[in-house]
Amino acid sequence: MIQNTEDHLQDFRDKCRKNRLKITPQRTGIYEELNRASDHPTADQVYNRVKKRFPHISFDTVYRTLQSFSDIGVVKIVEGYGNPRRFDTDTGSHHHMRCVRCHKIIDFYNREYDEIPVPEDIKEQFHVLDKKVILEGICDDCAE
């Protein structure tokens, strides 16, 4: 797991170069905004935040950039479970807790969950690339 902002940015630049993705101020700004976020933002949320810095950027540019980032492995897409996709710069092994009321998503780390074996019948049908545990419940804010 990458520990600080500068390490995250260097990893971002290295992966862009490796995948021949030009490092533009807009792409860097989008990545920096994602890296600052702790709320697993949607593309719309990223757009509204980045637009303050780049007033002429389009939603389409932000959306396509986020997809490109996912393709090269600098972000992971957190599926929306009926809601918009969310984006996460923590590409290391971790899991999510999702509030079913407000849809807040938080990261958590658990070695036992990392080590849950893939069932044999699934391994026969798929080449498993990643495993995640997603817990759903009601966050403290919503429970009050």
TAGISUL-V936204 format. One record per backbone hydrogen bond with DSSP energy under -1.0 kcal/mol. NH is the residue of the N-H (numbers start at 0). CO is the residue of the C=O. If there is no record, write none. Layout:
# TAGISUL-V936204
NH | CO
NH | CO
This chain:
# TAGISUL-V936204
7 | 3
8 | 4
9 | 5
10 | 6
11 | 7
12 | 8
13 | 9
14 | 10
15 | 11
16 | 12
17 | 13
18 | 14
19 | 16
20 | 15
23 | 21
27 | 23
28 | 24
29 | 25
30 | 26
31 | 27
32 | 28
33 | 29
34 | 30
35 | 31
36 | 32
45 | 41
46 | 42
47 | 43
48 | 44
49 | 45
50 | 46
52 | 49
53 | 49
56 | 53
61 | 57
62 | 58
63 | 59
64 | 60
65 | 61
66 | 62
67 | 63
68 | 64
69 | 65
70 | 66
71 | 67
73 | 68
74 | 68
75 | 87
77 | 85
82 | 79
85 | 77
86 | 40
87 | 75
90 | 88
94 | 107
95 | 132
96 | 105
97 | 134
98 | 103
99 | 136
102 | 98
105 | 96
107 | 94
113 | 109
114 | 110
115 | 112
122 | 118
123 | 119
125 | 121
134 | 95
136 | 97
142 | 138
143 | 139
